Amino acid sequence: MRTETAALVAERYGLGALTGEPVYAARGELGLIWRVGTERGSWAVKELLIDVPEADAALDVAFQRAAAASGVRLPPPVLALDGRVILRAEPHDVRVYAWEELTAEPPTAAMLGAAAAAVHRVGHPADRPVDDWFAAPLGRDAWARIPRAGAWGAELERLLPELAALDDLVTPPVGVTTCHRDLGPDNLRRAADGGVVVLDWENCGPCAPERELAAVLADTEAATEAAAEAYAAYLDAGGPARVTRPADFSTAVAVQAHLLDFYARRAVNPAESGENRERAATRLERMLARPLTRERIDRLLAEL
């Protein structure tokens, strides 16, 4: 990020005068995070890698504020002086959050479960139908068309029949509220002063809480084999959802399929940057090393 862009952000959001140049902090799929210091403190300025309508950003801010009021710890979103969430800028639009100091130590499974419970206790109403990405199977024809290349392609080819068969588990969602929809370990981080901070709310939207919880538990089991501990912590913290049947994993199944398709296409697309292709291949290798399968779903249900 150019210093001139950071100065414009500071001016438009009323952050005070810059105290140094912006510092690159992290990258996600949706944006680049920069730490910008001003006389009023430190700020997380996200350069958006996709186009986000202002109305959609306003909806996710409303959910974030409801979650914060309910006791969920998150980086507070900052509005521009004109009340808008997003500043249209070059080369990328930006949005701003207060900076949170985080540690490199991963949260425990119990922390993950308790944080998920806190998000679900908000009970924020859904404002639209559930997106197909979170609710619809990929479909036989789309599975057949997924590109396959290199080592990850061979592994995908081997697993394809088993993964495609999971489409039959996906059923229409009921009891939908606004959920975070990306409550993986990457977005639940320990704060430097204790506790857990929930990050990256821009993907929030309609989802059935038990389906988001099942996805969280599947991610936890893949990373730490402690899904039962996370589930117990969720229940102890007053989480309202229950995971009791294979269909509760519908969102996890749908998202896994759509991500595999997305990353495979990106990994072989010569129009993508080398960084994007490499990131996509790395994500594919990680996903295919511990995919969500019917065997894993049945084992998780037995443990829970």
Phi, psi and omega in degrees: 000131178289148178301325179298322178292317178299321179295321178295318178299313180300321180291312186290332181259002178065041184271351184095175183289144177298147175246004179176181180281153177296145183242127179294133184243316185191166173227136170243187179291332187260350182181169176255134182256130176239141173266122181242122179261135176225177179295346179261355179138201180247146186225144173265112180255119183258120171275121187277129180269354175230159178284128180237117176299144180302322181297321178293320179295322179296324178293318181289329175294321178299319178292318179300318181292323176295319179295316179298319179294335180274355177108004177283131178274127180206159176292117184299129176290146181245130178266150174293165182298336178271006176090358181274155178275317189252135173260121177283117186216170177247140001276352182227144169297157182226159169218165192229142173228156168294147182280138174244129175281123183242163176249165178278347182289126181290151177290156176285166177299322179297321177296320179298314180296317180294322178294318177298320178299318180298319179295318183287334178292344180299319178064035182289130183294150176279147185249358183195170178295161178289133178296148179302328181306325184258354189225348186246140175294158181292320178099146186302315183296319180293320177301318182294334184267357181299128178296152178221126182210145174064202184296316180294327179294321178295319179292320177297318178301318180295320185272349191306312181301318181293318181290318181295327180296337179294341177308328183292343179281340189283123179236160179300140181282152173227164179064042187280137170230181172280127180237167179290316175072009173208049184275047177278173181302332180293334185254005172242105190236149176288136174278150181298331181260015178104158180084185183237137177252133177264123185252171167054072181268000186293343181267006185293159180165193185294136177193153172280126184305321180294334179281325173293319179298317178300321178294319177299316182293323177295318177296319180296317180296322180292327185271321189229354184056038182230038182297321181298322177295317178296320181294317178299319179294322177300313180295317180298329181273009176082022177297137187275344186272157175225138178253113189227349187211159182305324182297339177296342178269013182304315181294317178300318180295313182296314182295318178303314182296314181293324178293317178301317178296314182298310183291324179296318179293321179292322184295333183252005184273113181293343178283343178281156177292159176302322179297315181295319179295319179294317178299318181296315180297320178296317178297319178299314180299319180294315181295318185283344176288332179215065184289156172282119181236170178297323177299315179295320179299313180297321179294317178299315180298321178295320180292321183287000000 
